């Protein structure tokens, strides 16, 4: 993904700020997804076990 972002900037398809914001949004979405999975699958299994 990092190489794709760099290539988008080099080919003048996107502005650097667009790529940076997209990466930040992707990282935040990934972290939220991990937290949701952890909460529903790991934490709940500990309570029932």
C-alpha positions as CSV (number, residue, x, y, z in Angstrom):
1,X,0.0,0.0,0.0
2,X,2.8,2.4,0.7
3,X,4.3,1.9,-2.7
4,X,0.9,2.4,-4.3
5,X,0.6,5.7,-2.5
6,X,4.0,6.9,-3.6
7,X,3.3,5.9,-7.2
8,X,0.0,7.9,-7.1
9,X,2.0,11.0,-6.0
10,X,4.8,10.5,-8.6
11,X,2.3,10.0,-11.5
12,X,0.4,13.2,-10.3
13,X,-2.9,11.3,-9.9
14,X,-3.4,12.4,-6.3
15,X,-2.0,15.2,-4.1
16,X,0.3,14.1,-1.2
17,X,-2.3,15.2,1.3
18,X,-4.9,12.9,-0.3
19,X,-2.6,9.9,0.0
20,X,-1.7,10.8,3.6
21,X,-5.3,11.3,4.7
22,X,-6.2,8.0,3.0
23,X,-3.5,6.2,4.9
24,X,-4.5,7.7,8.2
25,X,-8.2,6.8,7.6
26,X,-7.1,3.2,6.6
27,X,-5.0,2.8,9.8
28,X,-7.8,4.1,12.0
29,X,-10.4,1.8,10.3
30,X,-8.1,-1.1,10.7
31,X,-7.6,-0.4,14.4
32,X,-11.3,-0.1,15.0
33,X,-11.9,-3.3,13.2
34,X,-9.3,-5.1,15.4
35,X,-10.8,-3.7,18.5
36,X,-14.3,-4.8,17.5
37,X,-13.1,-8.3,16.7
38,X,-11.1,-8.5,19.9
39,X,-14.1,-7.3,22.0
40,X,-16.6,-9.7,20.4
41,X,-14.5,-12.8,20.1
42,X,-11.7,-12.7,22.7
43,X,-13.2,-10.8,25.6
44,X,-16.6,-12.5,25.5
45,X,-15.1,-16.0,25.4
46,X,-13.2,-15.2,28.6
47,X,-16.4,-14.2,30.4
48,X,-18.2,-17.4,29.4
49,X,-15.3,-19.7,30.1
